[in-house]
């Protein structure tokens, strides 16, 4: 076991070592987030949110502005309301992600999606006396993953909303509140249980076969002095994933005949610290409940999946935090990826103009900075065409090219929203609409102008070498548009 856990894989070969690697044009991620599907952000679909029983306000904490608040306000009807939003129904106006969306993404050359998930998708983790979240999401995740697998689209599962809330006053955390409680032993433990279960079913359920990575925490608080214990959590997250894989025989071809029993035994292994053992012990019986909810056998055999590749553990990159932050590279055991988020519309650029934006991004050096910390391969997991100036169509075409160009010099990119509700918002926040308007090329590996950075200190001609993001601390501000009270 220690030999397995100590094995260092060649990270630079990761993108071509996976069974689905042929789906990557030029070995890069060209992707989108399935934003507002299984973690709903009301600003992206304000009219549907109102139809569901929510409210739109300036600052999501002052109204029914998050999933927590809607379920608390409407406990008897919320599950059915969210099911209409999630599922592939005969009324597509009420369906956020369906087969037609998969077909559209495949036709546009998208090879990867990042799926934001809340901890509540593993329902036994939720304390129903104090926590209010919809039920039934896991079955919809399974449905969507099956459709994505058929389309040969790879998937990163992103733990977007953590137990106790990891970031204040954000709808993307599931509960819009200033009371942040994730950074505690109890909630770290719940997050590790979630990790064990998601890692297990990613290997055991054939419909999860396109999952290649699990991201530990989306956008933790940027000031590391306010995230005590987060560095230890990073290491424990990796240990939990590798313990699950060791139990399944992944990497050594000797999977357990009864996985749930074997996982319980692994929880007694002194090679793991108490936090990892506790999480594995608690996850084992929950896994049987989850299996039943998915219609899978409650006694899993790991032998059938021992030839699968290890999952890539994934973290926000080192530059996301400040003030003596932990380095996620210190946690790596096996394949690991690093996620960088960047929204220029919150003050990153040297000036509020397209020239200021291009001047800043084309000279950025975050890739080198992170690589020096061992944070490689890195990809951009969230970006948009949003600006803090009034952008023309030509501006947005150049802005799309520049961001793609820079991010493709690392591991690739995933645009934040695959779609938004029909409104002016889609012009800068919907990838599909961006393609329709000509800002993005139909072939995601191509450019309207591959020399977009030449006049700004960058080197044109495609995505080979270079840097993908700004070093400005302002890049850590990812508040997204909010609507007025209604």
Secondary structure, DSSP 8 states (H G I E B T S, - for coil): -HHHHH----GGGHHHHSTTGGGSGGG-EEEEEBTTSSS--GGGSHHHHHHHT----SSGGGTT-SHHHHHHHTTTTHHHHHHHHHS--S-GGG-SS-HHHHHHHHHTT--EEEEEEEGGGSGGG--TTT----S-HHHHHHHHHHHHHHTT-EEEEEEEE-TT-SSTT-GGGSS--S----SSHHHHHHHHHHHHHHHHHHHH-GGGTTEEEEES-SS--SBGGGSTTHHHHHHHHHHHHHHHHHHHTTTTS---SSHHHHHHHHTT-TTS-HHHHHHHHHHHHHHHHHHHHHT--SS--SGGGTTS---EEEEE-GGG-BSS---GGGG-SSSEEEEEE--GGGTTSSSSSHHHHHHHHHT--HHHHHHHTT--SEEEEE-----SS---HHHHHHHHHHHHHHHTTTTEEEESBS---SSTTHHHH-HHHHHHTTSS-SSTT--S-TTTTGGGT---SSSSSS--S---GGGG----------
